[in-house]
Amino acid sequence: MFDDLWTDARLVTMQGEGLGVIEPGALAVKDGVIAWLGPMSELPATEAKRRHHAGGRFLLPGFVDAHTHLVFAGDRIGEFERQLGGATRKELAAEGGGILATMKATRAASVDELVAIATPRLHRLMSEGVTTIEIKSGYGLDLDSELDMLRAARQLGRENGIRVVTSFLGAHVVPPEFAGRSRDYLTHLAEVVLPAALAEGLVDICDGGIEGLSIQPDEMMILYRAAQKAGLPIKGHTDQYGDVGGAGQLAALGAVSADHLEYSSEASIAAMAKSGTVAMMLPGSTLFLHEPRRPPIDLFRRHGVSMALATNCNPGSSPTLSPLLVLALGCSFFRMTPVEALRGYTVVAAHAAGLAGKVGELRVGLPADFVLWEIGQPAELCYWLGGAPPREIIIRGTGRER
Amino acid sequence: MFDDLWTDARLVTMQGEGLGVIEPGALAVKDGVIAWLGPMSELPATEAKRRHHAGGRFLLPGFVDAHTHLVFAGDRIGEFERQLGGATRKELAAEGGGILATMKATRAASVDELVAIATPRLHRLMSEGVTTIEIKSGYGLDLDSELDMLRAARQLGRENGIRVVTSFLGAHVVPPEFAGRSRDYLTHLAEVVLPAALAEGLVDICDGGIEGLSIQPDEMMILYRAAQKAGLPIKGHTDQYGDVGGAGQLAALGAVSADHLEYSSEASIAAMAKSGTVAMMLPGSTLFLHEPRRPPIDLFRRHGVSMALATNCNPGSSPTLSPLLVLALGCSFFRMTPVEALRGYTVVAAHAAGLAGKVGELRVGLPADFVLWEIGQPAELCYWLGGAPPREIIIRGTGRER
């Protein structure tokens, strides 16, 4: 006996190279897990407690938003307005703006406050089909506040019935307490902060910023090595403003993803192909920061590097909570194909979140996380700049209020 | 006795040069018209049938979307996917794609069908705060179908209680029936189609495409002259792919707006400043078409040309129904300031729609078209890439279901 059976759906399974569409298809759920799926013609005689007629609608895996900074306090809207009025980033930093403003506000907030602030953000993402989300630390930049951010991320997952993957991003800027002592800061992260976070079970992935701005690529290795010793998957922000060889460095570490990559070299990309490192595309920040360069999509394609997509939701460079917009920007702005974008926000994103083969597909044995869309074809999800929300969202077999 | 009184609001009146904020303010409505507004401290003793506590929320004029091709049949999603897969526009046109595909589908649809297809699009726009909309013809390209598009636009207005302004856009491409005879087509429009549309009261503005592609700038004058003789305001699409002097030509005609303008010259812009012609910014199409060039915002600013913003909703170059995204793209993509963007989608857009001083502001005597937003400051409406919909939408004093 199945719990739920969805009939007459167009299943976008993400199996194989493309979208793996089965139509007309059916999908059965038992104990929150996909128990059967296939063509209607092969539907077994098993009964179901509840039957749902999908009416020919498209049924896709829930989106996996594998790069977000969802937990933060304060806002940067005044700064945004000042910048468009002509103020430089340097001027804003001198006035106490920029990332340190977010750090200050985040440090001042309790875990419960962080959760309360981030909850409506999470709901916005979920209302457009996100069923798994990665959330980073990185605005605390000291022991207590980094742990509080990760605790908030875990609590958001528990309270909202959504799978949350946490990334430890202590190392992307150097906090004021360690000004001029970036190596000491990395050692502190590796020897004090990360172990404390691990002891509390707060970290799933170790992230970092390899940009040669405040933390040097070789300094990042202090933390990455500690993380790998602890068995954590690695990822990093890199090559966003210039080629620092970061994508190659991440490939050499066997990272699950290298993120941004506007300036990555072909040698780095070839290395990523070898290591199976995913190229995480974040068009929201390229647009918001008015950066002149797009990532080398053609090179990723030519070398067989899989591309993922994410909101990169954060207050300073990518204030977006719209998965559909991210799909549209992936295509219209970055020139990914709709198939690349849709795979990039599901099955490939799962890899980038350290969950390869565990979410982001329709497959027997995987959690029943899927979304019904009112569309004529899958590419329509990428076509509209700001599309319409889905008809129904199911997490672990259970329908969600939108 | 007022019908409705809104108290404790932050009123964004759009009076003066900036946003004209009054806080805390109150606004009273009588017979669908703004009967009083001002600071709470000056609130008259007049009673109201209904009182609404705005709780300090921002109350803005409804958006005026003054450039849309909302009425069309068929879709261009397959074409979008083929293009991202590497097909050229020429190949797609040879396969029957492009604007002629939309023309064919639109010609095949009845007025009621066109209305039925466009209604959910209109609802999407209204749900994000649009209270006045301009809708163009231009996919019919023959007498009956052009008139049907305009009839559909009028019907959309009547059925949805929203003010619709119609633009006659018969002249932007030459239909197959007049292939190679663009001058004859323009004469036909001026002598047959426009008079028929006017006789039925279907046209508020005369639009056109001045791009030197299929219709030459001097040919457009055949229609524009006929339109001006009939007392219609003029506007046009121009200088999108190269400088054809179109913005200057429109300024010389005293046009209400010149639209697109990526390549307009400084001389044209100086002429627009003199004639009071609004520069209509359409970032959706620049993004979707992956065009390399942005319009010369700085020149508009320097010469004192007012900038408007619109969705430009259409299936081939700007598939967007999100006013909030348009505000965000106006700022993050085109580098307008939030004040310019917000004025550009209200008071300046009213000018571009031929409704200067009639909508797009909070002022006594104007229709009570306004929207309550859950934001910390007006710039927040431009900050999020894909923001949250408003809390309440009032058209002619009456609350709308969202």
Interface residues (C-beta under 8 A of the other chain):
Chain A: D75 I77 G78 F80 E81 L84 G85 R124 G284 L287 F288 H290 S318 P319 T320 L321 S322 L324 L325 C331 S332 F333 R335 M336 T337 P338 G376 Q377 A379 E380 C382 Y383 W384 L385 G386 A388
Chain B: D75 I77 G78 F80 E81 L84 G85 R124 G284 L287 F288 H290 S318 P319 T320 L321 S322 L324 L325 C331 S332 F333 R335 M336 T337 P338 G376 Q377 A379 E380 C382 Y383 W384 L385 G386 A388
